[in-house]
Amino acid sequence: MGGPQTHCRPARIEEPPRSIERHNPTDGGRGLNLPDTTLEPKKSTNPNYVLVISFTLTALNVMDRQVLAITAGAIQTEFGLTDLELGVLTGFAFVVMHATVGIPISSLADRTNRRNVITFGLVAWSALTAVTGLVQSYAQIFAARIGVGIGEAVGSGPLQSLLADYFPIGRRGMALAVTGAGGNAGAFIALLLGGFLVDAVGWRLTFFLFGAPGIVVALLLFFTVDEPERGAADQRSVEDLPLLEGIGRFASMPSFWYLTLSATFNQFTNYGFLFFLPLAMMRLYGLDTGEVGLYLALCQAAPTFAGVLASGLLVDRLGRRDLRWHLRVPAIASTLAVPLALAFLSLDSLVPALVLCACMSFFSTMWLATGNAALQGVVHPSVRATAFAVLLFFSSLIGLGIGPTFVGWASDALSPRYGDESIRFALMAAASVQLLGGLSHYLASRRYPQDANPA
């Protein structure tokens, strides 16, 4: 009110949009105390460039989570932590605010400039990751991870919503798959580089080196990416729905709740493995931090990168014939990942275990980008970020919050009987939960065509 306003042109799409009601999404970043650099109308950013920035941002997002997993052994030794305390640190400490503030942050993004919201969060989580290297107690590192969780909340709903307005539904699956693959690339870098950095310079400096690049990417995002017009990629009119009405619309869709259940069960398994598999490899196979980083970069992070990209190609191609394949593909993938995980964890020989780990990893996160693309397809453009935040609230509290905590608790509980082998059985239990994720995606696929194309 009273400040300069700007209208950004629609993102480039294959056909020009027809009869799109102009909606001004920018507020110059006033609510975030960021300067408005878009005083004059300008050409919308090339979608492929935005995809590169999104890929990089997602890579940093996961790097700043994964670095705690690769430094867990050193942190556990320095502070004398149990597996349960480590599980709370890697899961609950992060998610307690990540899920809680995600809804108001995403609602803000649905009403203001999403690019500015994402920039602010990226600066916050990168700075707090760097600061983690200065902590002197368990309480301080717990508090730092809570702060990282708050910052990283902007890398979910607001980013998904931004991309949905750059890519139409026929290309959205692959676009979100590429963005999701950025997370796998981040895990690859964190495992490969983080393991060697911990051995070379210690865990504290490793946190600083992982946090610093985010500031550079934040500057690129703010000064080179435009805020797209909402609904332009879908060639549809966009009325600015009141928040409660928008929530009511997607909350009435069965497919939304099936997608939420799927994300919850899949994240329970994925995050349990993300944070405890490095520690398990050290205990079960006698590896050091550098060796674990190298092996998991090649046999966990790289295959998940390939799997996420493959899922995007599959759903975009098969979805042209039948929209239900957008969710059948992840349903099949999550189901296949479970027996592969159980077989991998049953082996005592390192090389065969790594081969099965790679096979499991290829399928285990194929659900992520395809499920997110399906969600953006059923939700009204004016509440896309909020819808994703609501999904994330439930899936994070249970999946990310309880998944690693459960693995840590189960490992401690079984330790008196099985010793170092206890972590093997704890991960087996967590792996089995992904079957429910596959089932939920299948149930969502049965409702998806109706919800994506309401009468």
ROFI-627629 format. One line per field, with one value per residue (C-alpha): residue number from 1; residue in three letters; x, y, z. Coordinates in Angstrom, 3 decimals. Example, Ala and Ser with C-alpha at 12.3 -4.5 7.8 and 13.67 -1.06 7.14 Angstrom:
REM ROFI-627629
sevex c(1	2)
guba c(ALA	SER)
u c(12.300	13.670)
v c(-4.500	-1.060)
w c(7.800	7.140)
***
This chain:
REM ROFI-627629
sevex c(1	2	3	4	5	6	7	8	9	10	11	12	13	14	15	16	17	18	19	20	21	22	23	24	25	26	27	28	29	30	31	32	33	34	35	36	37	38	39	40	41	42	43	44	45	46	47	48	49	50	51	52	53	54	55	56	57	58	59	60	61	62	63	64	65	66	67	68	69	70	71	72	73	74	75	76	77	78	79	80	81	82	83	84	85	86	87	88	89	90	91	92	93	94	95	96	97	98	99	100	101	102	103	104	105	106	107	108	109	110	111	112	113	114	115	116	117	118	119	120	121	122	123	124	125	126	127	128	129	130	131	132	133	134	135	136	137	138	139	140	141	142	143	144	145	146	147	148	149	150	151	152	153	154	155	156	157	158	159	160	161	162	163	164	165	166	167	168	169	170	171	172	173	174	175	176	177	178	179	180	181	182	183	184	185	186	187	188	189	190	191	192	193	194	195	196	197	198	199	200	201	202	203	204	205	206	207	208	209	210	211	212	213	214	215	216	217	218	219	220	221	222	223	224	225	226	227	228	229	230	231	232	233	234	235	236	237	238	239	240	241	242	243	244	245	246	247	248	249	250	251	252	253	254	255	256	257	258	259	260	261	262	263	264	265	266	267	268	269	270	271	272	273	274	275	276	277	278	279	280	281	282	283	284	285	286	287	288	289	290	291	292	293	294	295	296	297	298	299	300	301	302	303	304	305	306	307	308	309	310	311	312	313	314	315	316	317	318	319	320	321	322	323	324	325	326	327	328	329	330	331	332	333	334	335	336	337	338	339	340	341	342	343	344	345	346	347	348	349	350	351	352	353	354	355	356	357	358	359	360	361	362	363	364	365	366	367	368	369	370	371	372	373	374	375	376	377	378	379	380	381	382	383	384	385	386	387	388	389	390	391	392	393	394	395	396	397	398	399	400	401	402	403	404	405	406	407	408	409	410	411	412	413	414	415	416	417	418	419	420	421	422	423	424	425	426	427	428	429	430	431	432	433	434	435	436	437	438	439	440	441	442	443	444	445	446	447	448	449	450	451	452	453	454	455)
guba c(MET	GLY	GLY	PRO	GLN	THR	HIS	CYS	ARG	PRO	ALA	ARG	ILE	GLU	GLU	PRO	PRO	ARG	SER	ILE	GLU	ARG	HIS	ASN	PRO	THR	ASP	GLY	GLY	ARG	GLY	LEU	ASN	LEU	PRO	ASP	THR	THR	LEU	GLU	PRO	LYS	LYS	SER	THR	ASN	PRO	ASN	TYR	VAL	LEU	VAL	ILE	SER	PHE	THR	LEU	THR	ALA	LEU	ASN	VAL	MET	ASP	ARG	GLN	VAL	LEU	ALA	ILE	THR	ALA	GLY	ALA	ILE	GLN	THR	GLU	PHE	GLY	LEU	THR	ASP	LEU	GLU	LEU	GLY	VAL	LEU	THR	GLY	PHE	ALA	PHE	VAL	VAL	MET	HIS	ALA	THR	VAL	GLY	ILE	PRO	ILE	SER	SER	LEU	ALA	ASP	ARG	THR	ASN	ARG	ARG	ASN	VAL	ILE	THR	PHE	GLY	LEU	VAL	ALA	TRP	SER	ALA	LEU	THR	ALA	VAL	THR	GLY	LEU	VAL	GLN	SER	TYR	ALA	GLN	ILE	PHE	ALA	ALA	ARG	ILE	GLY	VAL	GLY	ILE	GLY	GLU	ALA	VAL	GLY	SER	GLY	PRO	LEU	GLN	SER	LEU	LEU	ALA	ASP	TYR	PHE	PRO	ILE	GLY	ARG	ARG	GLY	MET	ALA	LEU	ALA	VAL	THR	GLY	ALA	GLY	GLY	ASN	ALA	GLY	ALA	PHE	ILE	ALA	LEU	LEU	LEU	GLY	GLY	PHE	LEU	VAL	ASP	ALA	VAL	GLY	TRP	ARG	LEU	THR	PHE	PHE	LEU	PHE	GLY	ALA	PRO	GLY	ILE	VAL	VAL	ALA	LEU	LEU	LEU	PHE	PHE	THR	VAL	ASP	GLU	PRO	GLU	ARG	GLY	ALA	ALA	ASP	GLN	ARG	SER	VAL	GLU	ASP	LEU	PRO	LEU	LEU	GLU	GLY	ILE	GLY	ARG	PHE	ALA	SER	MET	PRO	SER	PHE	TRP	TYR	LEU	THR	LEU	SER	ALA	THR	PHE	ASN	GLN	PHE	THR	ASN	TYR	GLY	PHE	LEU	PHE	PHE	LEU	PRO	LEU	ALA	MET	MET	ARG	LEU	TYR	GLY	LEU	ASP	THR	GLY	GLU	VAL	GLY	LEU	TYR	LEU	ALA	LEU	CYS	GLN	ALA	ALA	PRO	THR	PHE	ALA	GLY	VAL	LEU	ALA	SER	GLY	LEU	LEU	VAL	ASP	ARG	LEU	GLY	ARG	ARG	ASP	LEU	ARG	TRP	HIS	LEU	ARG	VAL	PRO	ALA	ILE	ALA	SER	THR	LEU	ALA	VAL	PRO	LEU	ALA	LEU	ALA	PHE	LEU	SER	LEU	ASP	SER	LEU	VAL	PRO	ALA	LEU	VAL	LEU	CYS	ALA	CYS	MET	SER	PHE	PHE	SER	THR	MET	TRP	LEU	ALA	THR	GLY	ASN	ALA	ALA	LEU	GLN	GLY	VAL	VAL	HIS	PRO	SER	VAL	ARG	ALA	THR	ALA	PHE	ALA	VAL	LEU	LEU	PHE	PHE	SER	SER	LEU	ILE	GLY	LEU	GLY	ILE	GLY	PRO	THR	PHE	VAL	GLY	TRP	ALA	SER	ASP	ALA	LEU	SER	PRO	ARG	TYR	GLY	ASP	GLU	SER	ILE	ARG	PHE	ALA	LEU	MET	ALA	ALA	ALA	SER	VAL	GLN	LEU	LEU	GLY	GLY	LEU	SER	HIS	TYR	LEU	ALA	SER	ARG	ARG	TYR	PRO	GLN	ASP	ALA	ASN	PRO	ALA)
u c(0.000	1.611	4.857	5.991	4.337	5.393	3.791	6.117	5.365	4.308	7.012	7.824	5.710	5.009	1.854	0.940	-1.547	-5.132	-7.502	-5.272	-6.425	-3.453	-2.370	0.395	2.368	5.032	5.203	8.781	9.776	8.503	7.441	10.987	12.863	14.390	14.858	12.623	14.825	11.937	10.709	10.351	8.583	11.087	11.207	10.528	13.539	14.294	12.660	15.754	17.901	15.393	15.661	19.449	19.056	16.397	18.632	21.492	19.282	17.898	21.421	22.442	19.292	20.189	23.915	23.153	21.067	23.436	26.506	25.148	24.896	28.473	29.800	27.603	30.377	32.715	29.933	28.770	32.304	32.949	29.680	29.248	25.803	23.680	22.099	18.727	20.149	21.730	18.411	16.600	19.276	19.100	15.319	13.223	15.501	15.290	11.654	10.059	10.177	10.628	7.114	5.516	6.606	6.264	2.535	2.703	5.827	4.167	0.972	3.113	4.704	1.261	0.372	3.716	6.912	8.040	11.543	12.133	10.801	13.085	16.095	15.549	15.292	18.358	20.485	19.145	19.732	23.174	24.347	23.050	24.736	28.038	27.418	26.876	30.643	30.951	28.666	30.017	27.199	24.403	21.837	23.556	23.751	20.096	19.168	21.227	19.441	16.075	17.174	18.281	14.875	13.104	15.217	14.865	11.065	11.193	12.936	9.835	6.394	7.465	9.995	7.494	4.936	7.461	8.442	4.810	4.334	7.364	6.506	3.140	1.787	3.184	6.742	6.306	7.145	10.585	11.177	10.482	12.489	15.508	14.985	14.630	17.779	19.534	18.924	20.586	23.498	23.749	23.833	26.539	28.685	28.080	29.057	32.016	33.452	32.172	33.837	37.250	36.771	35.934	39.142	41.210	39.969	37.520	33.742	33.527	35.212	33.264	29.994	31.335	32.479	29.071	27.127	29.038	28.042	24.369	24.979	26.329	23.353	20.961	22.423	22.065	18.468	17.503	19.131	18.628	15.296	11.912	8.688	6.406	2.729	0.567	-1.261	0.517	2.062	-1.350	-3.072	-5.811	-7.442	-6.364	-8.647	-6.976	-8.688	-9.048	-6.659	-9.305	-11.281	-8.146	-7.267	-10.827	-10.571	-7.471	-8.423	-11.582	-9.581	-8.889	-5.762	-4.246	-4.488	-3.213	-0.220	0.313	0.272	2.674	5.120	4.906	5.688	8.361	10.103	10.078	12.214	14.294	15.347	16.051	18.518	19.813	21.000	21.943	23.297	26.742	27.019	25.806	28.467	31.167	29.958	29.066	32.019	34.722	35.019	36.343	34.510	36.251	35.570	31.913	31.543	33.048	31.091	27.735	28.288	28.716	26.202	23.515	23.556	24.432	21.751	19.074	20.041	19.527	16.300	14.705	15.546	14.229	10.973	10.487	11.011	8.669	5.762	5.901	5.896	3.410	1.225	0.374	-1.622	-3.016	-2.608	-2.644	0.923	2.042	1.444	1.686	5.398	6.296	3.954	5.875	9.266	8.620	7.410	10.494	12.843	11.803	13.004	16.193	16.819	16.213	18.552	21.244	21.097	21.270	24.720	28.019	30.175	30.837	30.883	27.571	26.005	27.067	25.607	22.231	22.457	22.769	19.736	17.676	18.696	17.646	14.028	13.776	13.278	11.540	8.339	9.587	9.493	6.574	4.447	5.245	4.394	1.066	0.295	0.905	-1.444	-4.445	-4.052	-5.275	-2.334	-3.044	-2.504	0.147	2.825	0.358	-0.847	2.699	3.388	0.356	1.554	5.033	3.688	2.343	5.039	7.872	6.556	6.101	8.505	11.462	10.747	10.072	11.974	15.562	14.449	12.892	16.069	18.166	15.766	15.542	19.320	19.788	17.042	18.554	22.161	22.373	21.514	23.064	25.829	26.900	24.567	21.562	21.653	21.210	17.869	16.727	17.206	15.402	12.358	12.455	12.789	9.586	7.503	8.068	5.609	2.860	4.205	3.821	0.278	-0.679	0.599	-1.432	-4.590	-3.855	-3.525	-7.124	-8.416	-5.823	-7.573	-10.764	-8.943	-6.543	-9.444	-12.423	-15.750)
v c(0.000	3.205	1.510	0.881	-2.062	-4.013	-6.484	-9.260	-10.832	-14.477	-17.108	-18.467	-21.465	-23.430	-21.468	-17.942	-17.849	-16.970	-14.939	-14.830	-12.460	-10.318	-10.861	-8.847	-11.171	-8.731	-6.498	-5.405	-7.654	-5.080	-7.728	-9.134	-5.801	-6.613	-3.892	-3.890	-4.125	-4.587	-1.033	-1.337	-4.132	-6.587	-9.784	-12.943	-15.128	-18.072	-21.129	-23.269	-20.774	-20.801	-24.587	-24.366	-22.015	-24.293	-27.338	-25.542	-24.269	-27.749	-29.173	-26.689	-27.511	-31.200	-30.549	-28.562	-31.482	-34.249	-32.598	-33.436	-37.104	-37.294	-35.463	-37.458	-39.796	-36.941	-34.981	-38.060	-38.669	-35.047	-34.592	-38.208	-38.670	-41.815	-42.948	-41.685	-38.222	-38.211	-39.247	-36.397	-33.986	-35.077	-35.433	-33.675	-30.660	-29.793	-30.567	-29.008	-25.536	-26.579	-28.005	-25.483	-22.287	-23.796	-23.016	-19.287	-18.816	-20.506	-18.509	-15.367	-16.603	-17.216	-13.566	-11.850	-12.222	-15.850	-15.109	-12.684	-15.139	-17.895	-15.551	-14.556	-18.182	-19.269	-16.604	-17.620	-21.369	-20.952	-18.606	-20.914	-23.934	-22.069	-21.011	-24.660	-25.077	-22.744	-24.619	-25.770	-27.995	-30.331	-27.633	-25.140	-27.490	-28.404	-24.707	-24.187	-27.051	-25.572	-22.345	-24.210	-25.895	-22.525	-21.210	-24.320	-24.152	-21.655	-24.168	-26.350	-24.836	-21.444	-23.021	-25.645	-22.908	-20.745	-23.582	-24.523	-21.072	-21.484	-24.968	-26.270	-29.590	-31.492	-30.466	-30.047	-33.622	-33.407	-29.879	-30.937	-34.122	-32.030	-29.854	-32.940	-34.392	-31.316	-32.753	-35.993	-34.033	-32.211	-35.516	-36.756	-33.679	-33.804	-37.459	-37.292	-33.963	-33.932	-37.193	-35.988	-32.542	-34.032	-36.074	-33.159	-30.055	-31.323	-31.209	-27.572	-26.035	-28.470	-26.836	-23.385	-24.493	-26.029	-22.953	-20.230	-21.041	-20.420	-16.682	-16.525	-18.447	-16.189	-13.133	-14.800	-15.734	-12.258	-10.279	-12.587	-14.428	-12.775	-13.511	-15.293	-14.526	-17.033	-19.476	-18.398	-21.801	-23.473	-20.925	-20.413	-17.488	-16.984	-15.411	-14.491	-16.963	-16.166	-18.390	-20.455	-21.020	-22.168	-24.554	-25.856	-26.676	-28.847	-30.309	-31.725	-33.683	-37.343	-37.330	-34.571	-36.691	-39.828	-37.806	-36.557	-40.106	-41.251	-38.437	-39.236	-42.947	-42.455	-39.725	-41.905	-44.428	-42.020	-39.787	-42.709	-43.945	-40.468	-39.783	-43.250	-45.135	-43.440	-44.442	-47.960	-48.365	-47.395	-49.867	-52.797	-52.665	-50.899	-47.947	-44.495	-41.249	-40.632	-44.173	-43.979	-40.665	-42.045	-45.317	-43.718	-40.919	-43.550	-46.141	-44.013	-40.401	-41.052	-43.751	-41.601	-38.768	-41.097	-42.480	-39.073	-38.006	-41.316	-40.819	-37.411	-38.832	-41.743	-39.761	-37.080	-39.739	-42.220	-39.431	-38.289	-41.500	-41.772	-39.241	-42.042	-42.961	-39.765	-41.690	-45.308	-44.875	-43.798	-46.455	-49.194	-47.669	-47.370	-50.963	-52.280	-50.366	-52.326	-55.869	-54.377	-52.538	-55.654	-57.692	-55.006	-54.790	-58.590	-58.863	-58.935	-58.632	-55.016	-55.192	-57.083	-54.826	-51.726	-53.120	-53.711	-50.328	-48.723	-50.640	-49.701	-46.059	-45.843	-46.613	-45.229	-41.530	-41.755	-40.785	-37.323	-35.236	-37.103	-36.742	-33.037	-32.501	-34.278	-32.072	-28.897	-30.270	-30.642	-27.476	-24.000	-21.747	-19.156	-21.662	-24.004	-23.058	-23.337	-26.767	-28.073	-26.615	-28.414	-31.683	-30.976	-30.245	-33.777	-35.593	-33.774	-34.116	-37.861	-38.771	-36.510	-35.944	-39.533	-41.501	-40.791	-40.698	-44.162	-45.573	-44.143	-45.444	-48.911	-49.124	-48.233	-50.656	-53.564	-52.744	-54.795	-57.924	-57.259	-54.716	-52.818	-55.031	-53.309	-50.473	-53.018	-54.213	-50.678	-49.684	-52.831	-51.829	-48.312	-49.663	-51.694	-48.549	-47.509	-50.207	-48.002	-45.122	-47.161	-48.162	-44.531	-43.439	-46.172	-45.025	-41.422	-42.489	-43.716	-40.226	-38.107	-37.661	-36.354	-34.009	-32.716	-31.941	-31.018	-30.649)
w c(0.000	-1.173	-2.299	-5.876	-7.592	-10.649	-13.022	-14.196	-17.556	-17.661	-17.858	-21.315	-22.148	-25.270	-26.139	-25.064	-22.191	-22.970	-20.838	-17.782	-15.108	-14.115	-10.553	-8.959	-6.649	-5.554	-2.570	-3.029	-0.139	2.378	4.886	4.813	4.855	1.474	-1.165	-4.241	-7.330	-9.784	-10.190	-13.954	-15.865	-17.261	-19.220	-17.241	-16.462	-18.733	-17.094	-17.687	-15.794	-12.937	-12.954	-12.568	-9.598	-8.075	-8.554	-6.789	-3.981	-3.325	-3.357	-0.657	1.300	1.517	1.969	5.100	6.420	5.330	6.839	10.295	9.322	8.058	11.137	13.543	14.657	15.586	17.305	19.217	20.465	21.492	23.384	24.571	22.991	22.841	19.566	20.814	21.548	18.107	16.557	18.331	17.135	13.501	13.391	16.013	16.560	12.871	12.241	15.319	13.760	10.116	10.035	12.387	10.630	7.154	6.922	7.823	5.687	2.713	3.236	3.133	-0.094	-1.621	-0.987	-1.676	-3.692	-3.457	-4.707	-1.824	0.753	-0.563	-0.602	3.017	4.145	2.177	3.856	7.281	7.004	5.405	8.163	10.898	9.309	9.422	13.032	14.045	13.942	16.953	19.380	22.733	24.015	22.968	23.798	21.500	18.537	19.162	19.001	15.841	14.089	15.052	13.357	10.232	10.155	10.200	7.332	5.204	5.414	2.525	0.277	0.146	-0.481	-1.892	-4.273	-5.474	-6.122	-7.978	-10.323	-10.980	-12.524	-14.781	-16.119	-17.422	-16.189	-19.195	-18.255	-14.517	-13.572	-15.161	-13.841	-10.264	-10.821	-11.818	-8.752	-6.565	-8.104	-6.766	-3.318	-4.360	-5.801	-2.485	-0.623	-3.012	-2.374	1.372	1.608	-0.758	0.370	3.943	4.906	3.762	5.315	8.708	8.599	7.261	9.102	11.737	11.971	13.087	10.046	7.850	8.953	8.067	4.614	3.914	5.020	3.166	-0.477	0.297	0.639	-2.928	-4.345	-2.412	-4.167	-7.580	-6.833	-5.674	-8.483	-11.485	-11.031	-11.631	-9.785	-12.326	-12.732	-10.881	-13.119	-16.318	-17.013	-16.719	-18.982	-16.429	-14.697	-11.121	-8.578	-5.321	-2.982	0.720	2.643	4.446	1.247	-0.552	2.274	2.247	-1.452	-1.278	2.116	0.522	-2.073	-1.173	-3.345	-1.193	1.945	0.215	-1.009	2.539	3.905	1.225	1.960	5.675	5.339	2.682	4.668	7.782	5.913	3.837	6.716	9.003	6.376	5.541	9.076	10.346	7.342	7.554	11.221	10.404	7.712	10.206	12.816	10.561	8.167	10.180	7.778	8.629	7.864	4.537	3.286	4.288	2.499	-0.706	-0.725	0.075	-2.428	-5.147	-3.917	-2.264	-3.472	-7.135	-7.656	-5.995	-8.353	-11.324	-9.881	-9.374	-12.942	-14.285	-12.397	-14.021	-17.502	-16.832	-15.408	-18.107	-20.830	-19.347	-17.982	-21.513	-21.914	-18.386	-15.573	-13.022	-14.007	-12.273	-9.045	-10.154	-10.897	-7.331	-5.894	-7.710	-6.872	-3.118	-3.000	-4.817	-2.514	0.597	-0.276	-1.704	1.579	3.667	1.466	1.614	5.402	5.737	4.149	6.021	2.893	1.925	-1.887	-2.382	0.251	-1.669	-4.906	-3.250	-1.530	-4.970	-6.272	-3.212	-3.487	-7.148	-6.215	-2.681	-3.504	-6.892	-5.067	-4.130	-7.315	-8.879	-5.759	-5.525	-9.197	-8.696	-5.707	-7.721	-10.386	-8.067	-5.992	-6.956	-8.009	-5.311	-2.465	-3.871	-1.357	1.529	0.374	0.217	3.672	5.130	3.577	4.915	8.399	8.782	6.818	8.581	12.116	11.685	8.895	9.582	13.270	14.306	11.628	12.775	16.416	16.036	14.486	17.316	19.977	18.400	18.078	21.760	22.831	20.897	21.751	24.998	23.008	19.596	20.253	17.128	15.064	16.663	14.137	11.331	12.743	13.546	9.900	8.721	10.745	9.308	5.746	6.058	6.623	3.004	1.899	3.323	1.246	-1.926	-0.984	-0.312	-3.708	-5.390	-3.586	-4.604	-8.251	-8.256	-7.392	-9.171	-12.577	-10.934	-8.566	-11.237	-13.593	-11.398	-13.137)
***
